[in-house]
C-alpha cells in the first residue's frame, strides 16, 4: 500500500502545501466543521489571557478564540506566509488578534508569557517534536495549559485509508525517529514521549464526519478538493499518465459511494489532547 506516513515538514508548508491550504481554506475549514466546536468547547474550559494558536493555518481557531475572549491577547503562529496572509484577511477588525509567520518550535513571544496554547491539527509537523514541545513549555507561564487536536491512526480514518488503497505501492520511506505528518501523534504512547516539558497529558477520542464535498454538485466538489489537498493531490500531480487515470477513476467511484444527502463525508477519528506545562 502507498504510505500515508511520508514526511510533511517546514519546506512543504512553506511551499506547495501551504499555498494549496491557503487557497482552499474554506473547504479545509469545512472538512473540520464537525470537530471544531468540540475543540472550542475544550478550549473554553481552560483559563488563559495570552493565547498562542500553534500552526494556526488560515486562522479559524484563532478568530473564534479571540472573539470568545475579548480581553485576551491571541496570536496565531504558522510557518506558511500564504496561510498567515489568508488569516490576516479574515481577521480584520479583531484588535486582540494578531498573526505571525514563524516556526513555533523556536519562536518567542513578545511581552507576556503564553498561558494557553491551542491548535487544531497544527502540531504534528514539527521536525523534532520533543525539542519543539520542550521549547513551548520553557517559554510559557508556569503551569500553562495546552489543548490540541490530532488524528488517531490512519486505520481509523477512512478519508485517508480509502484513498491510500487506490494508490500504487510506494517505495519505503526512510526511517526517522519522529516523522512529521498527519498521523505523527496517532499513538498516544509515542505522543507522550514527544511531549517533553508537559505533564497531566490526557487523550480523549473524538469521532467526526470529515466533509469533503457539498453544494450543488458534492461529488465534483469533493474531487476538486482532493485534487488540491492530501494524498490524492500528490498522486494526481506525480503519477504517470496511465496510473493517474486509473487512480482518478477509482477516486471518482469512492467519492460517489460516500455521497449522501447532498454531502460527501468520510468517517474521521481524532484525539483531543490536554496537558500542563511542567515548568514551575
N, C-alpha and C positions, 0 to 999 in steps of 0.2 A: 504494500500500500504506500501511496505517496505520504511523505512525512508532513505532519502538521506542527512539528516542533522545530522547524528551521528558525534561525535566529532573526529577530527583528529588533535592531538596535538603533542607536542615535543616528547613524548615517542614513538609514532608511526613512526615519521620521523627519529628518532634515531635507530629504529629497522627495522621491515619488510618493511614498506612503503618506507623508504629511500633506503634500499637495492634494492628493486624492481625498483624504479625510476632510480637508478644509473645503473642497468643492462640494463634498457630499454631506455636510454637517446636518442638514435637515433630515436626510434619510438615516444617518447614523444615530442621531438622537431618537428617531422613531424606532429604530431597532431595539433600543434600550428602554422604550417608553413604559414597559410593564415592570421594569426593575427600578427605575429612578425614584418613584415615590417611596419605595421601601428603604432605599438608601438614604433619602432625605429624612425619613422618619427616624432612622437610626442616628443620623447626624443631629437631629433636633433634640435628642435625649442627652446630648453632650454639652457641657459648658464650653465657652470659647469666645474671646473677643478679638483675637488675632489669628485668623484662619488662613491656611495655605491649602490650595487645591493643587495636588501634585499630578502632573500630566493632565492639565485641565482641558486639553483639546480645544474645541470651539466654544467652550465656556458655559454650557447649560447648567452644570452643577454649581459653578462659581456664582452665576447670576441668581440662581434660586437661593443659595445660602446668604448672599449679600442682601437680597430682598427680604428674607426672613429675619435677618439680624441687622437692622439699620444702624445700630450703634457699634457694630463690629467693623473691623478693617479686614477685608478679604482680598487675597492676592492669588490669582491663577498663574501657575508656572508651567510652561511647556517648552520643549526643545525645538518645536516647529514654528518658524516665523509665520508661515501661512496660516496655521491654526490660531495663533495668537492674534493675527490681524483680523481673522473672522470673528474671534471672541470680542475684540475691542469694538468692532462694528455693531455687534448685537447688544453690547452693554452700555451704550451711550446713555448718559443721564444718571447712572448709579455712582454717586460721589464716593461711596465707601468701597468701591471695587476697582482694582487695577490688575493689569496683566503684564507679565514679563517673559521675554524669551530667554530661557536658561535651562541648564541641566540641573534638575532638583537634587541630584546626588552630590552636587558640590556648591550649589547656590546658597548664599547667605542673605537672610532678610535684613532690610534696613529697619532700624528702630527696635520696637519691642519684639521680644522673643515669641515665636508662634506658640499658642497653647492648644491648637487643634489643627491636625492635618486631616484632609479628606481627599478621596479620589474615587472616581468611577472608572474602573478598569484602566487606570493610568500608571500603575506601579510595577507592572510585570515586564518592563522593558529595560530595566537597569542592566548595564553591562556587568556590574559587580554588586548584586543586591545586598549582601551583608555590609559592605562598606557604605552603600547608599543609605540604608536604614540606620546604621550607626551614626552617620553624619546628621540625619534628620533628628535623631534623638539628642545628639550633643548640642545642636543649635536651638532646641526647643526650650520652653519654660519648664521648670521642674514639674514632673508628673503630667506633662501634656498628654492629650489623648489623640488617637488616630482611628479613623473609620474609613475603610475602603472596600470595594467590591472587586472580585476577580472571578475568572471562570473556574469551575470544577473540571474534572478530567474530560478530555475530548470524547471519550466513550459515552459520556452523559450529555453531550452536546451535538445532537443530530444536525444542526445547522452547519457544523464543521465536518462531522464524520460522513454524512451522506454525500457531501461534495468530494471529500477525500477518496471515497470509493470509486469515483468516476475518473480519477487521475491515474496515469500510468505509474508504475513503481519508480521511486526516486532513488538516487544514489545515497548511500549512507551519509548522514550528517556527522561531521567531526565531533567527537565527544568533548563537552566542556562541563565544568562544574555547575554553572548556573546559566543555562541558555535562556536568554530573554525571548519572550513571545507570549501569545495569548494564554497559553496553559502553563506558564512558568511556575505559578503558585497553586496548581491544581491539587497537589499533595500537601495536606496540612503539615505533616512532619517535616517535609522539605522547606515549606514556608516558614515554619518556626525557626529552623536553622538559619534562614536568611534574615529574620527579623532581629538582628543584633541591636542591643540597646533598648529592647522593648520587653515588657512583661505583661502578665494578665491577658495573654493572647487568646481570643475566643473566635471560633468559626461557627457561623450559623448558615445552614444551607438555604438557598432560595431558588425555586424553580420559576421560570417565567417564559412567556411567549416572545420569541425573537421575531420581530415583524420585518420581513424582507421586502414586501410589496403591498401596495394598496392603491386606491384611486380608481379611475375608470377602467384601467387595464392592469390589474395587480400582477399578472404573470409577466408582462413586458416590463413593468416597474421593477420587479424582483430581478429579472435578468439584467437589466441595466445597472442595478445596484451591485449585484455580484460581479459584474464586469469591471467594477471600479475598486471594490473593497474585498479583501480576504483572499483565500487560496484560489478561488475561481479566477480572480483578476490576474494573478501571476501566471496561471495556466494559459489563459487566453492570450496573454502577452508573449509567452515564451515557447509554447508547444509548437512543433512542426505542423504544417497545414493539415495533414490527414488526422493526426492525433487531436488537434484542436477542433476539427469538425466533429469528430466522434464525441469529444468531451462536451461540446456545445449542444449536441443532440441529447445526450444524457442529462445535461443540466436542465434543458427545457422540460423533459419528462419529469424530472424530480420536482421542479418548481410547480408544474401543473398538478402534480399529486398532492402538493401542500397548499393548494389554493382552495380556500373555503370561506364562504360568507364575505366575499369582497376583499379578502386579505390573503397574503402568502405568509404563513407563520411556521416556525420550526420550534420544537421544544429546546429550551436552553437551561443550563444549570450553573449557578454561581455560588460563591461564598460571600457572606458579609462578615468582614473581619474587623475586630476592635482590639485595641492594645493601648497600654500606658507606657510612656517613656520612663525607662529605668535610669534616670539621670539626677536623682535627688541626692 
